[in-house]
Amino acid sequence: MGLLDFLFGNKRKKIEAFMAQGGIIIDVRTKNEYKTGGIPGSKNIPLQNITGQLSTIKKWNKPVITCCASGIRSGSAAAILKSNGVQAINGGAWSSLYRFID
């Protein structure tokens, strides 16, 4: 088992567990970025709109996996969601996350 397997294997298990619970993927890139490609079925809520959408996200009552282009914005979004009582995980870059859930 290599270092990357050790680091990302745990993340993969968490993502799989969230998906098994009906997890929702939120892509926090801008609308224009999202139009260039994304994970089918994901919801596009740009990072700057996350706080304003908290009540809607909480109503889903589902775990949330955030993603973006590189994992930086999705990390911020996951932190905002967690600090507001939403079960959330940073899925990182959407292109990598897509491989985990495909």
LUMDOVEX-394789 format. One record per residue: residue number from 1; chain; x, z, y of N, C-alpha, C, O, CB in turn. Coordinates in nm, 4 decimals. Glycine has a CB too. Layout:
N
NODE   num   cadena     n_east       n_up    n_north    ca_east      ca_up   ca_north     c_east       c_up    c_north     o_east       o_up    o_north    cb_east      cb_up   cb_north
NODE   NUM        A          X          Z          Y          X          Z          Y          X          Z          Y          X          Z          Y          X          Z          Y
...
***
This chain:
102
NODE   num   cadena     n_east       n_up    n_north    ca_east      ca_up   ca_north     c_east       c_up    c_north     o_east       o_up    o_north    cb_east      cb_up   cb_north
NODE     1        A     0.0848     0.0000    -0.1177     0.0000     0.0000     0.0000     0.0889     0.0000     0.1234     0.1684     0.0920     0.1425    -0.0963     0.1220     0.0001
NODE     2        A     0.0764    -0.1018     0.2069     0.1563    -0.1115     0.3275     0.0976    -0.0283     0.4400    -0.0134     0.0241     0.4305     0.1686    -0.2556     0.3705
NODE     3        A     0.1740    -0.0181     0.5446     0.1312     0.0597     0.6602     0.0024     0.0034     0.7202    -0.0877     0.0794     0.7557     0.2416     0.0627     0.7659
NODE     4        A    -0.0068    -0.1295     0.7316    -0.1275    -0.1888     0.7886    -0.2497    -0.1631     0.7004    -0.3589    -0.1383     0.7514    -0.1081    -0.3390     0.8084
NODE     5        A    -0.2318    -0.1689     0.5690    -0.3418    -0.1372     0.4783    -0.3866     0.0066     0.4978    -0.5060     0.0364     0.4973    -0.3006    -0.1608     0.3323
NODE     6        A    -0.2894     0.0955     0.5150    -0.3207     0.2360     0.5356    -0.3991     0.2555     0.6649    -0.4998     0.3263     0.6679    -0.1926     0.3196     0.5379
NODE     7        A    -0.3510     0.1910     0.7730    -0.4151     0.2077     0.9028    -0.5515     0.1419     0.9107    -0.6460     0.2006     0.9633    -0.3272     0.1526     1.0100
NODE     8        A    -0.5625     0.0195     0.8584    -0.6860    -0.0559     0.8738    -0.7804    -0.0424     0.7559    -0.8984    -0.0756     0.7680    -0.6546    -0.1993     0.8951
NODE     9        A    -0.7319     0.0053     0.6425    -0.8188     0.0265     0.5266    -0.9250     0.1307     0.5568    -1.0410     0.1149     0.5187    -0.7368     0.0691     0.4048
NODE    10        A    -0.8855     0.2370     0.6252    -0.9791     0.3422     0.6639    -1.0820     0.2882     0.7629    -1.2003     0.3215     0.7550    -0.9038     0.4620     0.7248
NODE    11        A    -1.0366     0.2057     0.8549    -1.1285     0.1452     0.9524    -1.2292     0.0563     0.8810    -1.3481     0.0579     0.9127    -1.0504     0.0634     1.0585
NODE    12        A    -1.1812    -0.0204     0.7852    -1.2705    -0.1085     0.7098    -1.3776    -0.0260     0.6388    -1.4946    -0.0641     0.6382    -1.1906    -0.1930     0.6076
NODE    13        A    -1.3386     0.0868     0.5788    -1.4355     0.1719     0.5092    -1.5397     0.2274     0.6062    -1.6581     0.2342     0.5730    -1.3636     0.2873     0.4376
NODE    14        A    -1.4963     0.2669     0.7256    -1.5904     0.3181     0.8254    -1.6876     0.2085     0.8681    -1.8077     0.2327     0.8808    -1.5148     0.3733     0.9482
NODE    15        A    -1.6358     0.0889     0.8900    -1.7214    -0.0230     0.9299    -1.8219    -0.0538     0.8192    -1.9402    -0.0748     0.8460    -1.6362    -0.1486     0.9622
NODE    16        A    -1.7747    -0.0563     0.6957    -1.8649    -0.0816     0.5826    -1.9731     0.0259     0.5734    -2.0891    -0.0042     0.5453    -1.7855    -0.0876     0.4508
NODE    17        A    -1.9345     0.1508     0.5971    -2.0319     0.2611     0.5932    -2.1350     0.2459     0.7053    -2.2542     0.2669     0.6829    -1.9598     0.3979     0.6054
NODE    18        A    -2.0902     0.2098     0.8245    -2.1829     0.1878     0.9358    -2.2788     0.0741     0.9030    -2.3987     0.0849     0.9285    -2.1059     0.1569     1.0660
NODE    19        A    -2.2269    -0.0349     0.8464    -2.3112    -0.1495     0.8126    -2.4121    -0.1124     0.7036    -2.5263    -0.1582     0.7065    -2.2245    -0.2685     0.7667
NODE    20        A    -2.3704    -0.0298     0.6080    -2.4608     0.0139     0.5012    -2.5759     0.0980     0.5571    -2.6826     0.1064     0.4963    -2.3833     0.0942     0.3954
NODE    21        A    -2.5533     0.1603     0.6735    -2.6569     0.2411     0.7392    -2.7381     0.1578     0.8386    -2.8129     0.2128     0.9194    -2.5930     0.3608     0.8114
NODE    22        A    -2.7234     0.0259     0.8325    -2.7972    -0.0609     0.9244    -2.7315    -0.0735     1.0599    -2.7988    -0.0981     1.1601    -2.9365    -0.0100     0.9419
NODE    23        A    -2.6006    -0.0569     1.0637    -2.5262    -0.0615     1.1888    -2.5505    -0.1867     1.2713    -2.5762    -0.2949     1.2186    -2.3819    -0.0498     1.1603
NODE    24        A    -2.5416    -0.1687     1.4001    -2.5611    -0.2776     1.4955    -2.4280    -0.3069     1.5624    -2.3579    -0.2159     1.6065    -2.6703    -0.2420     1.6012
NODE    25        A    -2.3941    -0.4345     1.5693    -2.2700    -0.4759     1.6343    -2.3021    -0.5135     1.7782    -2.3880    -0.5977     1.8046    -2.2026    -0.5953     1.5585
NODE    26        A    -2.2310    -0.4490     1.8709    -2.2436    -0.4822     2.0122    -2.1125    -0.5453     2.0573    -2.0062    -0.4835     2.0503    -2.2785    -0.3558     2.0980
NODE    27        A    -2.1223    -0.6686     2.1034    -2.0073    -0.7406     2.1581    -2.0085    -0.7153     2.3083    -2.1034    -0.7526     2.3773    -2.0123    -0.8963     2.1245
NODE    28        A    -1.9031    -0.6521     2.3587    -1.9014    -0.6101     2.4987    -1.8285    -0.7086     2.5904    -1.7967    -0.6754     2.7046    -1.8370    -0.4744     2.5097
NODE    29        A    -1.8024    -0.8282     2.5408    -1.7423    -0.9304     2.6265    -1.8464    -0.9807     2.7274    -1.9654    -0.9519     2.7142    -1.6870    -1.0484     2.5409
NODE    30        A    -1.8011    -1.0552     2.8268    -1.8935    -1.1129     2.9239    -1.9829    -1.2146     2.8542    -1.9520    -1.2615     2.7446    -1.8165    -1.1790     3.0415
NODE    31        A    -2.0932    -1.2478     2.9184    -2.1854    -1.3462     2.8610    -2.1157    -1.4800     2.8386    -2.1387    -1.5445     2.7363    -2.3073    -1.3650     2.9524
NODE    32        A    -2.0312    -1.5229     2.9321    -1.9592    -1.6492     2.9166    -1.8619    -1.6445     2.7989    -1.8495    -1.7425     2.7255    -1.8839    -1.6830     3.0450
NODE    33        A    -1.7934    -1.5328     2.7802    -1.7037    -1.5190     2.6651    -1.7831    -1.5248     2.5356    -1.7429    -1.5908     2.4398    -1.6243    -1.3871     2.6732
NODE    34        A    -1.8956    -1.4554     2.5337    -1.9789    -1.4488     2.4137    -2.0314    -1.5868     2.3750    -2.0449    -1.6176     2.2566    -2.0957    -1.3524     2.4354
NODE    35        A    -2.0607    -1.6692     2.4745    -2.1109    -1.8041     2.4480    -2.0101    -1.8902     2.3740    -2.0482    -1.9867     2.3078    -2.1492    -1.8713     2.5774
NODE    36        A    -1.8812    -1.8569     2.3842    -1.7786    -1.9368     2.3171    -1.7681    -1.9046     2.1683    -1.6997    -1.9756     2.0946    -1.6440    -1.9147     2.3836
NODE    37        A    -1.8343    -1.7996     2.1237    -1.8337    -1.7615     1.9832    -1.8495    -1.6125     1.9679    -1.8064    -1.5343     2.0526    -1.7061    -1.8074     1.9157
NODE    38        A    -1.9118    -1.5746     1.8588    -1.9336    -1.4328     1.8328    -1.9837    -1.4133     1.6911    -1.9975    -1.5095     1.6156    -2.0330    -1.3731     1.9337
NODE    39        A    -2.0103    -1.2917     1.6559    -2.0584    -1.2585     1.5225    -2.2093    -1.2814     1.5182    -2.2825    -1.2251     1.5997    -2.0228    -1.1110     1.4847
NODE    40        A    -2.2567    -1.3632     1.4246    -2.4011    -1.3860     1.4143    -2.4771    -1.2538     1.4003    -2.4396    -1.1674     1.3211    -2.4323    -1.4776     1.2948
NODE    41        A    -2.5831    -1.2400     1.4778    -2.6645    -1.1191     1.4730    -2.6169    -1.0082     1.5645    -2.6858    -0.9077     1.5814    -2.6689    -1.0683     1.3346
NODE    42        A    -2.4989    -1.0257     1.6240    -2.4498    -0.9223     1.7155    -2.5270    -0.9291     1.8465    -2.5872    -1.0310     1.8802    -2.2977    -0.9386     1.7412
NODE    43        A    -2.5238    -0.8189     1.9187    -2.5907    -0.8126     2.0484    -2.4833    -0.8152     2.1563    -2.3817    -0.7467     2.1453    -2.6807    -0.6844     2.0608
NODE    44        A    -2.5059    -0.8938     2.2597    -2.4096    -0.9032     2.3691    -2.4543    -0.8130     2.4836    -2.5509    -0.8418     2.5543    -2.3944    -1.0501     2.4176
NODE    45        A    -2.3813    -0.7033     2.4995    -2.4023    -0.6140     2.6137    -2.2650    -0.5949     2.6766    -2.1851    -0.5155     2.6268    -2.4684    -0.4746     2.5709
NODE    46        A    -2.2361    -0.6665     2.7855    -2.1056    -0.6537     2.8496    -2.0724    -0.5080     2.8824    -2.1609    -0.4280     2.9131    -2.1014    -0.7377     2.9766
NODE    47        A    -1.9448    -0.4757     2.8754    -1.8990    -0.3388     2.8973    -1.9576    -0.2780     3.0247    -2.0000    -0.1625     3.0244    -1.7472    -0.3353     2.9038
NODE    48        A    -1.9601    -0.3544     3.1324    -2.0091    -0.3000     3.2589    -2.1580    -0.2660     3.2544    -2.2082    -0.1996     3.3451    -1.9829    -0.3986     3.3707
NODE    49        A    -2.2297    -0.3103     3.1504    -2.3728    -0.2813     3.1375    -2.4041    -0.1740     3.0326    -2.5197    -0.1345     3.0175    -2.4468    -0.4080     3.1026
NODE    50        A    -2.3037    -0.1274     2.9614    -2.3263    -0.0312     2.8513    -2.3986     0.0939     2.9001    -2.4977     0.1352     2.8400    -2.1925     0.0087     2.7866
NODE    51        A    -2.3510     0.1534     3.0064    -2.4119     0.2773     3.0557    -2.5577     0.2548     3.0927    -2.6424     0.3401     3.0658    -2.3344     0.3311     3.1769
NODE    52        A    -2.5873     0.1422     3.1534    -2.7247     0.1120     3.1923    -2.8162     0.0837     3.0747    -2.9384     0.0889     3.0888    -2.7261    -0.0048     3.2845
NODE    53        A    -2.7591     0.0540     2.9590    -2.8372     0.0236     2.8388    -2.8409     0.1396     2.7393    -2.8914     0.1242     2.6281    -2.7808    -0.0992     2.7708
NODE    54        A    -2.7884     0.2541     2.7779    -2.7821     0.3689     2.6859    -2.9172     0.4058     2.6257    -2.9260     0.4309     2.5055    -2.7260     0.4888     2.7579
NODE    55        A    -3.0209     0.4094     2.7058    -3.1516     0.4506     2.6515    -3.1995     0.3515     2.5460    -3.2559     0.3923     2.4445    -3.2567     0.4623     2.7648
NODE    56        A    -3.1780     0.2229     2.5681    -3.2156     0.1211     2.4691    -3.1341     0.1368     2.3418    -3.1889     0.1324     2.2317    -3.1965    -0.0200     2.5267
NODE    57        A    -3.0041     0.1549     2.3565    -2.9154     0.1701     2.2412    -2.9531     0.2942     2.1608    -2.9550     0.2902     2.0378    -2.7683     0.1785     2.2866
NODE    58        A    -2.9827     0.4032     2.2288    -3.0222     0.5259     2.1592    -3.1533     0.5076     2.0829    -3.1707     0.5659     1.9758    -3.0359     0.6410     2.2588
NODE    59        A    -3.2453     0.4278     2.1361    -3.3734     0.4036     2.0687    -3.3551     0.3315     1.9357    -3.4372     0.3465     1.8453    -3.4656     0.3223     2.1587
NODE    60        A    -3.2491     0.2541     1.9231    -3.2233     0.1847     1.7963    -3.2014     0.2854     1.6843    -3.2327     0.2575     1.5685    -3.1007     0.0915     1.8089
NODE    61        A    -3.1476     0.4030     1.7183    -3.1209     0.5088     1.6211    -3.0394     0.4570     1.5018    -3.0686     0.4877     1.3862    -3.2528     0.5693     1.5721
NODE    62        A    -2.9381     0.3788     1.5329    -2.8498     0.3198     1.4314    -2.7059     0.3398     1.4753    -2.6782     0.3521     1.5946    -2.8808     0.1677     1.4098
NODE    63        A    -2.6143     0.3431     1.3795    -2.4732     0.3474     1.4187    -2.4353     0.2151     1.4847    -2.4911     0.1101     1.4530    -2.3817     0.3758     1.2957
NODE    64        A    -2.3403     0.2220     1.5760    -2.3002     0.1047     1.6533    -2.1516     0.0746     1.6310    -2.0673     0.1642     1.6303    -2.3289     0.1265     1.8037
NODE    65        A    -2.1231    -0.0532     1.6131    -1.9861    -0.1017     1.6030    -1.9642    -0.1894     1.7254    -2.0351    -0.2882     1.7444    -1.9599    -0.1810     1.4672
NODE    66        A    -1.8673    -0.1546     1.8079    -1.8396    -0.2340     1.9266    -1.7244    -0.3305     1.8988    -1.6357    -0.3020     1.8184    -1.8066    -0.1428     2.0468
NODE    67        A    -1.7275    -0.4445     1.9666    -1.6178    -0.5404     1.9555    -1.6035    -0.6147     2.0877    -1.6938    -0.6137     2.1713    -1.6419    -0.6400     1.8381
NODE    68        A    -1.4885    -0.6792     2.1049    -1.4618    -0.7583     2.2240    -1.3557    -0.8620     2.1879    -1.3464    -0.9025     2.0720    -1.4154    -0.6679     2.3439
NODE    69        A    -1.2772    -0.9047     2.2834    -1.1738    -1.0048     2.2554    -1.0517    -0.9431     2.1874    -0.9956    -1.0025     2.0953    -1.1313    -1.0739     2.3847
NODE    70        A    -1.0103    -0.8242     2.2321    -0.8873    -0.7655     2.1795    -0.9033    -0.6252     2.1223    -0.8181    -0.5796     2.0461    -0.7853    -0.7621     2.2865
NODE    71        A    -1.0096    -0.5575     2.1574    -1.0302    -0.4204     2.1116    -1.0192    -0.3176     2.2231    -1.0521    -0.2008     2.2028    -0.9312    -0.3877     2.0043
NODE    72        A    -0.9738    -0.3594     2.3398    -0.9572    -0.2645     2.4504    -1.0927    -0.2285     2.5119    -1.1262    -0.1106     2.5239    -0.8637    -0.3233     2.5585
NODE    73        A    -1.1703    -0.3296     2.5505    -1.3019    -0.3020     2.6090    -1.3946    -0.2368     2.5070    -1.4729    -0.1484     2.5419    -1.3651    -0.4314     2.6624
NODE    74        A    -1.3863    -0.2795     2.3821    -1.4731    -0.2198     2.2803    -1.4360    -0.0741     2.2555    -1.5220     0.0068     2.2205    -1.4647    -0.2992     2.1492
NODE    75        A    -1.3096    -0.0403     2.2733    -1.2683     0.1000     2.2629    -1.3315     0.1833     2.3735    -1.3772     0.2951     2.3498    -1.1153     0.1119     2.2688
NODE    76        A    -1.3335     0.1284     2.4940    -1.3982     0.1971     2.6064    -1.5473     0.2125     2.5818    -1.6044     0.3187     2.6066    -1.3742     0.1209     2.7375
NODE    77        A    -1.6100     0.1064     2.5332    -1.7538     0.1110     2.5058    -1.7862     0.2139     2.3980    -1.8817     0.2903     2.4118    -1.8044    -0.0271     2.4632
NODE    78        A    -1.7073     0.2164     2.2909    -1.7309     0.3138     2.1833    -1.7164     0.4564     2.2364    -1.7937     0.5448     2.1995    -1.6326     0.2903     2.0656
NODE    79        A    -1.6182     0.4783     2.3222    -1.5985     0.6123     2.3797    -1.7185     0.6524     2.4664    -1.7634     0.7668     2.4607    -1.4683     0.6166     2.4636
NODE    80        A    -1.7697     0.5594     2.5457    -1.8877     0.5872     2.6293    -2.0069     0.6213     2.5405    -2.0780     0.7186     2.5653    -1.9213     0.4656     2.7206
NODE    81        A    -2.0280     0.5406     2.4373    -2.1418     0.5644     2.3475    -2.1295     0.6996     2.2780    -2.2259     0.7760     2.2731    -2.1519     0.4522     2.2428
NODE    82        A    -2.0108     0.7294     2.2240    -1.9906     0.8572     2.1539    -2.0130     0.9759     2.2471    -2.0729     1.0761     2.2081    -1.8491     0.8639     2.0943
NODE    83        A    -1.9642     0.9637     2.3710    -1.9803     1.0756     2.4653    -2.1258     1.0949     2.5062    -2.1613     1.1965     2.5659    -1.8947     1.0526     2.5898
NODE    84        A    -2.2095     0.9971     2.4738    -2.3525     1.0067     2.5046    -2.4372     1.0229     2.3789    -2.5573     0.9963     2.3807    -2.3979     0.8836     2.5812
NODE    85        A    -2.3742     1.0669     2.2692    -2.4480     1.1019     2.1490    -2.4805     0.9883     2.0535    -2.5615     1.0058     1.9624    -2.5714     1.1649     2.1878
NODE    86        A    -2.4189     0.8719     2.0727    -2.4417     0.7595     1.9837    -2.3285     0.7552     1.8808    -2.2111     0.7667     1.9161    -2.4506     0.6255     2.0636
NODE    87        A    -2.3642     0.7389     1.7550    -2.2631     0.7248     1.6508    -2.2014     0.5859     1.6669    -2.2677     0.4853     1.6417    -2.3247     0.7450     1.5061
NODE    88        A    -2.0748     0.5801     1.7089    -2.0117     0.4524     1.7402    -1.8682     0.4480     1.6915    -1.8013     0.5507     1.6798    -2.0164     0.4262     1.8894
NODE    89        A    -1.8221     0.3262     1.6633    -1.6845     0.3019     1.6238    -1.6366     0.1745     1.6915    -1.7134     0.0803     1.7112    -1.6712     0.2916     1.4692
NODE    90        A    -1.5092     0.1729     1.7268    -1.4487     0.0539     1.7856    -1.4114    -0.0408     1.6719    -1.3227    -0.0113     1.5918    -1.3233     0.0902     1.8730
NODE    91        A    -1.4797    -0.1542     1.6656    -1.4499    -0.2545     1.5636    -1.3344    -0.3446     1.6002    -1.2874    -0.4227     1.5174    -1.5704    -0.3378     1.5377
NODE    92        A    -1.2874    -0.3345     1.7254    -1.1743    -0.4150     1.7702    -1.2145    -0.5555     1.8099    -1.3247    -0.5786     1.8598    -1.0704    -0.4214     1.6628
NODE    93        A    -1.1242    -0.6481     1.7873    -1.1480    -0.7881     1.8224    -1.2590    -0.8460     1.7346    -1.2613    -0.8235     1.6136    -1.0181    -0.8712     1.8074
NODE    94        A    -1.3495    -0.9196     1.7956    -1.4636    -0.9742     1.7208    -1.4169    -1.0655     1.6087    -1.4780    -1.0679     1.5019    -1.5578    -1.0507     1.8144
NODE    95        A    -1.3100    -1.1404     1.6308    -1.2637    -1.2340     1.5283    -1.2110    -1.1604     1.4051    -1.2249    -1.2097     1.2931    -1.1547    -1.3251     1.5852
NODE    96        A    -1.1512    -1.0441     1.4246    -1.1051    -0.9626     1.3109    -1.2220    -0.8912     1.2442    -1.2304    -0.8851     1.1215    -1.0000    -0.8595     1.3572
NODE    97        A    -1.3117    -0.8374     1.3257    -1.4285    -0.7667     1.2737    -1.5133    -0.8596     1.1872    -1.5673    -0.8182     1.0847    -1.5128    -0.7095     1.3892
NODE    98        A    -1.5241    -0.9832     1.2288    -1.6034    -1.0825     1.1558    -1.5552    -1.0941     1.0118    -1.6361    -1.1120     0.9208    -1.5961    -1.2196     1.2254
NODE    99        A    -1.4265    -1.0843     0.9905    -1.3701    -1.0912     0.8541    -1.4088    -0.9684     0.7706    -1.4252    -0.9782     0.6490    -1.2162    -1.1032     0.8607
NODE   100        A    -1.4231    -0.8539     0.8361    -1.4606    -0.7309     0.7648    -1.6033    -0.7363     0.7150    -1.6335    -0.6851     0.6072    -1.4427    -0.6097     0.8546
NODE   101        A    -1.6906    -0.7970     0.7915    -1.8333    -0.7922     0.7573    -1.8846    -0.9191     0.6936    -2.0001    -0.9250     0.6513    -1.9137    -0.7637     0.8793
NODE   102        A    -1.8020    -1.0193     0.6860    -1.8432    -1.1475     0.6291    -1.8683    -1.1367     0.4799    -1.9038    -1.2358     0.4159    -1.7380    -1.2537     0.6562
***
